[in-house]
Amino acid sequence: MTILPMFPLGSVLFPYMPLQLRVFEDRYLVMLSRILHEEPAEFGVVLIERGQEVGGGERRFAIGTVAQVTEVEAAEGFVAVTAQGERRIEVLDWLEEDPHPQAVARELEPLDWDDELLPLREQAEQAVRRALALASEFADQLWPSTVELSHDPAAAAWQLAGISPLGPLDQIALLRSTTMEGLLTSLLEFTAAAVDALSAPWPED
């Protein structure tokens, strides 16, 4: 267990996925100034269950991911932070804010990879890329269907979870996965449901 500075967000961060932030609230500028004195500079990210990102008082999910800062750039009115999702955590207790959120957290075990899962991972990749191509017909997507994945199969599995056009509750369910097979199977199920929703005919007036 460890005490981590925390940054609740309106989105889910997965391991092996990038995170870009514009930090402008005083409490998070204080957090940033503190962690940049450490090596590596890290903070926890959890999804906001209810409430807003700005101002505090939000309700938060207990599952999250450690983000490691890779780049910091000062701009007018904010600080641009680039970070990378590292390992999953479970929040055991929220502490008093000082002035930023902080929590007692434990690291979750990484999911073991088995090469027997390669066909399932390839099936998941095909499904996610199809879903991204279909979703791009309706709105701009952060990730193109041709986005390149890691050559490491375990990292690529988490990246597929991160780029699939899913809602945050589905993403939280994926982040809670206890096996790599469970992650890929759930990803296929959720992505198929998203494709069905996108393909459904518009209701007639």
N, C-alpha and C positions, 0 to 999 in steps of 0.2 A: 504494500500500500504506500501511497505517496500523496502529498498535497500538491495540487496543480492549480495554476491560474487558469480560469475558464473563460471561454468566449461563446456564449449561447448565440446561435444563428437561426435564421429561417430556412436553412437548407442543411442537408446531411453531407458530412465529409466521410469519404471512404479511404481506407489504406491505399496507398500508391496513387492517389488522385491529388491534383494541384488545388490550391485555394488562394484566391486573390481577395484582399480586403482593403477597404478605405477606412482607416481608423481616424476618427475625429472626436469621439467622446473623451472627455478628460480622464475618466476612469480607465479606459483602455489604452490611452496614451501613457498613463502611469504604469500599467501592466507591461506595455511594450518596453518602456525604459528599463524596467526591472529585468525582464527576461533576456534582453540583449546583452546583459553583463554575464550571462551564463553560456556554457557551451555543452550541448547544443541549446539554442534558444527554442523553447517549446511551450505550448499551451494546449489545453483541452478544448475540443469543440463538441457541443451537444446541440441537438435540435430543440427549438422552442416549441413546446406543446401548446401553449396558450399565451398570448400577449404579443408584445412588439420587441424588435431588436433594440430600439433606442429608448433609454430612460429607465430601464430596470423593471422589476416587479413581475417578470414573466415566469410562467411555469415551464419546466424543462424535462425532457426525457433523461433517463439515467444512463443510457448507452451512448457512447461517443467515440471519438478518435483523437489521438494526440497529433497535433500539427507542429511540424518543425519549420521554423523560419529559414528561408533560403535567400531572401532579398528584401531590402527595405529602402524606400525612396521617399524623401520629403517632397511634398507638393504644397500648393497654396490652399490652406484650410484643412489639409488632411495628410496622413502618412500612408503611402501605398505599401502594403505588405504582401509578399508572395511566400506561401508556405506549402508544405507537402504532407499529405496524410501518412502517418507512420503506423501506429499500432492501436488496437481497439482498447477501450477502457470502460469500466462500469463505475459510475459515481455511487459511492457508499454514503456520503454525507456532505451536504452543503454547509460551508462555513460562513461566518460573518464576512461581508464584503469589505475589502481593505485597499482601496475603495472599489476594486473590481471584484467580480465573482471569483471564488476559489472553492475547491472541493477536495475531499479525501476520495481517492479513486484507486482501483486496482486494475492492473493490466490483464486483459483476457488472453488466453492462449492462442497463438496463431493457428490457423486451420492447416492441417497436414495435407500435402498434395500427394496424389497417387497417379502414376501415369495411366492407370486404367480409366481415369476420368477424362482422358484427352478427347474421346468421341463426344462426351457430354459437353465439354467445354467448347468444342467446335460447333456443336449444335446451338449452344447458347449464343455464341458469337454471331452465327448466321441470323438467329432470331432478333438479336439486338440491332444488328445492322439493318435488317429489313424494317424494324420498328422506327429507327432513326430516319430512314429514307421516307417512310410514309408520313411521319410526324412533320418532316420538313416541308411537306406539301401544304400544311395548315399554318405553320408559324416557323419563324427562324429558330433554329436549334443551336445550343451552345456547342454541340459536338456534331461534326458531319458523319455520315454513315461510313466514310472511308478513313476515319481516324485510325492512326497507328497504335497498336497495343504493345505492351512489354513482351519480350521474348520469354520471360519467366512465366510459366503457366499459372502459378498461384497469383502473381501480381496481375496478370491479364484478367483473371476471373474477377478480382475486385474492381479492376478498371471497367469491365463490362457492367458490373452493378452500378458503377458511378456514372456511366454515360447513357445507360438505358433511359428512355423517356418515361419515367415512373413518378408517381406522387411520393411525397415524403413519408407517408405511413408504410408504403411498400418498401421504401428504401430503409427505413428503420428495421423492418422485419428482416431484410437481407443482412443488415449490419449485425443483427442478433444471431446469425447462423452459427451453429455449433460444429458443423462438418462442412468440408468443401463440397461434398456431394449435395448436401442440403442447400448450400448457397446456390449452386448451379441449377438444381431442380426448381427451387423457388423462383430464381431469375427467369427461367423458361416459362413458368406458370404466370408470373406477373406480367412479363412482356407479351405473352399471348393475349392476356386480358386487355392490355393497353392497345394492342393491334385491333382487337375486336371492337373496342370502343371507338377507335379512330375510323374504322371501316363501316361502322353502323350508319344506315341512311339517316339523313336529316328528317326530323318530323315535318309532316306537311302542315301548312297553315290551315 
